[in-house]
């Protein structure tokens, strides 16, 4: 854990030093940066969804099985019903 924090601190110091130098002050065309961000986002989400499907986890509840009252639990602190349902 110490190595992680040490390397993280080093990375922050190097980033600050490089940010303050003029040689690394490059102009960036924002549409290309936006397209790159969108590409990375969709590639990452594709991998995450494939991983979830591999382990039979579906994050969206469309078409999931429901078991009626068996899975309904009262909220914590909610008053109990008098008819025992």
C-alpha positions as CSV (number, residue, x, y, z in Angstrom):
1,X,0.0,0.0,0.0
2,X,2.9,2.3,0.7
3,X,4.3,1.8,-2.8
4,X,0.9,2.7,-4.2
5,X,0.7,6.0,-2.3
6,X,4.3,6.8,-3.1
7,X,3.9,6.2,-6.8
8,X,0.6,8.2,-6.7
9,X,2.4,11.2,-5.0
10,X,5.2,10.9,-7.6
11,X,2.7,11.0,-10.5
12,X,1.0,14.1,-9.0
13,X,4.3,15.9,-8.6
14,X,5.4,15.0,-12.2
15,X,2.0,16.1,-13.6
16,X,2.2,19.5,-11.8
17,X,5.8,20.0,-13.1
18,X,4.9,19.1,-16.7
19,X,1.8,21.3,-16.5
20,X,3.8,24.3,-15.5
21,X,6.3,24.0,-18.4
22,X,5.6,25.7,-21.7
23,X,6.9,22.8,-23.9
24,X,3.9,20.6,-22.9
25,X,1.3,23.4,-23.5
26,X,-0.1,21.8,-26.7
27,X,-3.3,23.1,-28.3
28,X,-6.1,20.5,-28.4
29,X,-9.0,20.5,-30.9
30,X,-12.0,19.8,-28.6
31,X,-14.1,17.7,-31.0
32,X,-11.3,15.2,-31.3
33,X,-11.0,15.1,-27.5
34,X,-14.7,14.6,-27.2
35,X,-14.7,11.8,-29.8
36,X,-11.8,10.1,-27.9
37,X,-13.7,10.3,-24.6
38,X,-16.9,8.8,-26.1
39,X,-14.9,6.0,-27.8
40,X,-13.2,5.1,-24.5
41,X,-16.5,5.2,-22.6
42,X,-18.3,2.9,-25.0
43,X,-15.3,0.5,-25.2
44,X,-15.1,0.3,-21.4
45,X,-18.9,-0.1,-21.0
46,X,-18.9,-2.9,-23.7
47,X,-16.3,-4.8,-21.7
48,X,-18.1,-4.2,-18.4
49,X,-21.4,-5.5,-19.8
50,X,-19.8,-8.5,-21.4
51,X,-18.2,-9.3,-18.0
52,X,-21.6,-9.0,-16.3
53,X,-23.3,-11.2,-18.9
54,X,-20.5,-13.8,-18.4
55,X,-21.4,-14.1,-14.7
56,X,-25.2,-14.0,-15.4
57,X,-25.7,-10.6,-14.0
58,X,-28.2,-8.4,-15.9
59,X,-28.2,-4.8,-14.5
60,X,-31.5,-3.9,-16.2
61,X,-34.6,-5.5,-14.8
62,X,-36.5,-5.8,-18.1
63,X,-37.6,-9.4,-18.4
64,X,-36.2,-10.5,-15.1
65,X,-38.2,-13.2,-13.2
66,X,-40.3,-12.0,-10.4
67,X,-41.6,-14.2,-7.6
68,X,-44.5,-12.1,-6.4
69,X,-44.8,-11.5,-2.7
70,X,-41.9,-13.9,-1.8
71,X,-39.4,-11.2,-2.7
72,X,-41.2,-8.2,-1.3
73,X,-39.7,-7.1,2.0
74,X,-41.0,-4.2,4.1
75,X,-38.7,-1.3,4.4
76,X,-36.6,-1.0,7.6
77,X,-38.6,0.8,10.3
78,X,-41.9,0.5,8.4
79,X,-44.9,-0.5,10.5
80,X,-46.0,-4.1,10.1
81,X,-49.4,-4.8,8.5
82,X,-52.1,-6.2,10.8
83,X,-53.4,-8.7,8.3
84,X,-50.1,-10.7,8.2
85,X,-49.5,-10.2,4.5
